[in-house]
Amino acid sequence: MAPDTIAPPTKAVILARGLGSRMRKEADGVELSDEQSKAASAGVKAMISVGRPFLDHVMSALGDAGFTQVCLVIGPEHDMIRDYYDNIDKSRLSISYAIQEEPLGTANALLAAEEFAGDDRVLVINSDNYYPAEALRQLADVPGSALVGFEREAMLSESNIDPERIKAFALATADAEGNLDELVEKPDDATVERLGDDAVLSMNCWLCGPAIFPAAKSIPKSARGEYEITDAVRAAIDAGDPYRVVRANVGVLDMSNRGDIASVVEALGDREANL
């Protein structure tokens, strides 16, 4: 099939199983509403209210970018998420669930959604990041697998993330064909200098072909004791499925800890969310 006849992706997997350890921690000087405090104490970052749940905005951006089917990977204890989305009106998105029984990492979480993905390409994103629809739309033009690489300057100026945290994010470089060459997590200063100004930040925004699933089953646990999606992507590439690096000059909002909530409210509070 020629690239220009390949259907754009319509399925998205949102990894919402995380333990939310950082969000559970109390933060000095941070005042939360009762609703926010309940979600934060449960570690369910995606359900923190910014006028409405943060995850509503994450999924609204998916709808804006042309995605129509969403699978939320959740834990067996995440009734808060299921109860909410089973009982609200949805006009653009169908929402289903996959259960990750134990928090064994992002690649393991994605495996929970294998049946949902079938033979289709799927977008895979975090539940605690808001990716602008502009960045998600750029993936639709890629005929195969891909990741969004976010420009550092845009992340510094348009995200709510502290520059010191941004320094620790994974860096990605592309080869002459535009495909992922190096992906270095938590790069040190020497690595940052070696990779140069063309390196972009990976924020776990992936478009994965079916090869990701056997790859995810083949990898060992990382040093953190988890099955990591970055290792699964590397394994898929080694098996012959290249990942195009799509550069995006936009920022990403992050909802990792209680100190992030006010800045996300400021960025999204007045924005409509349409599911």
C-alpha positions in Angstrom: 0.0 0.0 0.0 1.4 3.4 -1.0 2.1 5.8 1.9 -0.5 8.3 0.7 -3.3 5.6 0.9 -2.5 4.4 4.4 -5.4 5.4 6.7 -4.5 7.8 9.5 -4.5 6.3 13.0 -7.7 6.6 15.0 -6.9 4.5 18.1 -5.2 5.9 21.2 -3.9 4.1 24.3 -3.5 6.2 27.5 -1.3 4.8 30.2 -3.2 5.6 33.4 -2.0 2.8 35.7 0.8 4.7 37.5 1.0 4.7 41.3 1.1 8.5 41.5 3.7 8.4 44.3 4.8 12.0 43.7 1.2 13.2 43.5 0.4 11.6 46.8 3.1 13.6 48.7 2.0 16.7 50.5 3.5 19.9 49.2 4.2 23.0 51.3 2.2 26.0 50.3 -0.1 24.1 47.9 -3.8 24.4 48.7 -6.2 22.0 47.0 -10.0 21.8 46.8 -11.6 18.8 48.4 -12.1 17.3 45.0 -8.5 17.8 44.0 -7.2 16.5 47.3 -9.2 13.3 47.0 -7.8 12.5 43.5 -4.3 13.6 44.6 -4.4 11.4 47.7 -5.5 8.4 45.6 -2.6 9.1 43.3 -4.9 9.3 40.3 -3.2 12.2 38.6 -5.4 12.1 35.5 -8.5 12.9 37.5 -7.2 16.0 39.2 -9.8 18.7 38.6 -8.7 21.7 36.6 -12.3 22.8 36.2 -13.0 19.3 35.0 -10.7 16.3 35.2 -7.3 16.8 33.6 -7.8 13.6 31.5 -10.8 15.2 29.8 -8.5 17.8 28.3 -6.0 15.1 27.3 -8.7 13.2 25.5 -10.3 16.3 24.0 -7.0 17.0 22.3 -7.1 13.5 20.9 -10.5 14.2 19.4 -9.2 17.4 17.9 -6.4 15.4 16.3 -8.8 12.9 14.6 -8.6 10.0 17.1 -12.0 8.4 17.8 -11.2 5.3 19.9 -9.5 5.5 23.3 -8.4 2.7 25.6 -7.5 3.7 29.2 -5.0 1.3 30.8 -5.9 1.4 34.5 -5.4 -0.6 37.6 -8.0 -2.9 39.1 -8.5 -0.4 41.9 -9.2 2.6 39.6 -13.0 2.7 39.9 -12.9 6.5 40.0 -11.8 6.6 36.4 -14.2 4.0 35.1 -17.2 5.3 37.0 -16.6 8.8 35.7 -16.2 8.0 32.0 -19.0 5.4 32.0 -21.4 8.1 33.1 -20.6 11.2 31.0 -21.8 12.2 27.6 -19.4 11.5 24.8 -20.0 12.6 21.2 -16.6 12.2 19.6 -14.8 9.4 21.4 -15.5 5.8 22.4 -13.8 4.9 25.6 -12.8 1.4 26.7 -10.6 0.0 29.4 -7.7 -2.4 29.8 -6.5 -3.7 33.2 -2.9 -3.8 34.1 -3.0 -6.1 37.1 0.4 -5.0 38.5 2.4 -1.8 38.0 5.2 -3.4 36.0 6.1 -0.5 33.7 4.9 1.2 30.6 5.6 -1.7 28.1 3.7 -4.0 30.3 0.8 -1.5 30.5 0.7 -1.3 26.7 0.5 -5.1 26.5 -2.8 -4.9 28.4 -4.2 -3.0 25.4 -3.0 -5.5 22.8 -6.5 -6.7 22.0 -7.8 -3.1 21.6 -5.0 -2.4 19.2 -5.4 -5.4 17.0 -3.5 -5.0 13.8 -3.9 -1.2 13.8 -1.3 1.5 14.6 -2.0 3.1 18.0 -1.0 6.3 19.7 0.5 5.7 23.1 0.6 8.5 25.6 0.8 9.2 29.3 -2.3 10.2 31.3 -0.4 12.9 33.2 0.7 14.9 30.2 -1.3 17.2 28.0 0.0 17.0 24.4 -1.3 19.7 22.1 -3.5 18.5 19.2 -1.0 20.2 16.8 1.7 17.7 17.8 -0.7 14.7 17.7 -1.9 15.7 14.2 1.6 15.6 12.9 1.7 11.9 13.6 -1.3 11.3 11.3 0.8 12.0 8.2 3.4 9.3 9.1 2.8 6.0 7.3 4.5 3.8 9.8 5.6 4.1 13.5 6.8 7.4 14.9 7.4 9.5 18.0 7.0 13.2 18.6 10.2 15.0 19.5 9.5 18.3 21.2 11.8 21.2 20.6 13.7 22.3 23.7 13.0 26.0 23.4 9.2 25.4 23.0 9.3 23.2 26.1 11.1 25.8 28.1 8.7 28.6 27.0 5.3 26.8 26.6 5.2 24.1 29.2 4.7 24.3 32.9 7.8 22.2 33.6 10.7 23.5 35.6 13.9 23.9 33.4 15.8 21.6 35.8 13.3 18.8 35.2 13.4 19.4 31.5 17.2 18.8 31.6 16.6 15.2 32.7 14.2 14.3 29.9 15.1 11.8 27.3 16.8 13.2 24.2 16.2 11.8 20.7 18.1 12.2 17.5 17.3 11.2 13.9 19.4 9.6 11.2 19.6 10.8 7.6 16.2 9.3 6.8 14.5 11.0 9.7 14.2 7.8 11.8 15.1 7.5 15.4 18.8 7.0 15.8 19.6 7.6 19.5 17.3 7.8 22.5 19.1 8.6 25.7 17.2 8.8 29.0 18.4 11.1 31.8 21.3 12.4 29.6 24.4 13.8 31.4 26.0 17.1 30.4 28.5 15.3 28.1 25.7 13.5 26.3 23.7 16.7 25.9 26.7 18.3 24.3 27.5 15.3 22.1 23.9 15.0 20.8 23.9 18.7 20.0 21.2 21.3 19.3 19.3 19.1 16.9 18.3 16.7 19.6 14.6 16.8 20.6 12.9 15.8 23.9 10.9 12.6 24.0 7.8 13.0 26.2 6.4 9.4 25.7 4.2 10.3 22.7 4.5 7.3 20.4 2.7 6.0 17.3 3.3 2.3 17.4 2.7 -0.4 14.8 1.8 -4.0 15.7 5.5 -4.9 16.0 5.5 -3.2 19.4 3.7 -6.1 21.0 6.1 -8.9 20.3 8.9 -6.4 21.1 7.3 -5.6 24.5 7.1 -9.3 25.2 10.8 -9.8 24.4 12.5 -7.3 26.6 13.9 -7.8 30.1 13.1 -5.6 33.1 15.1 -2.4 33.3 17.4 -1.4 36.1 14.3 0.1 37.8 12.7 -3.4 37.8 10.0 -2.4 35.1 9.3 -3.2 31.5 9.9 0.1 29.7 8.2 1.2 26.5 11.5 2.8 25.4 13.2 -0.6 25.5 10.2 -2.1 23.6 10.6 0.6 20.9 14.3 -0.1 20.6 13.5 -3.8 20.2 10.9 -3.1 17.5 13.4 -0.9 15.6 16.0 -3.7 15.8 13.4 -6.1 14.5 12.8 -3.9 11.4 10.2 -1.4 12.3 11.8 2.1 12.1 10.3 5.0 14.1 10.1 8.4 12.4 11.0 11.4 14.5 8.3 14.0 14.1 9.6 17.4 15.4 7.0 19.6 17.2 7.6 23.2 18.2 5.1 23.2 21.1 5.2 22.6 24.8 3.6 19.8 26.9 1.8 20.3 30.2 2.7 18.0 33.1 0.6 16.9 36.0 3.1 14.9 38.1 2.9 16.5 41.6 0.7 18.8 43.6 2.9 21.8 42.7 1.9 21.4 39.0 -1.8 21.8 39.6 -2.1 25.6 39.7 -0.1 26.1 36.5 -2.2 23.5 34.7 -5.4 25.2 35.9 -4.0 28.5 34.6 -3.2 26.9 31.2 -6.4 24.9 30.7 -9.0 26.2 33.1 -11.0 28.2 30.6 -10.5 25.8 27.7 -13.5 23.7 26.5 -13.1 19.9 26.6 -15.2 18.0 24.2 -15.3 14.2 24.3 
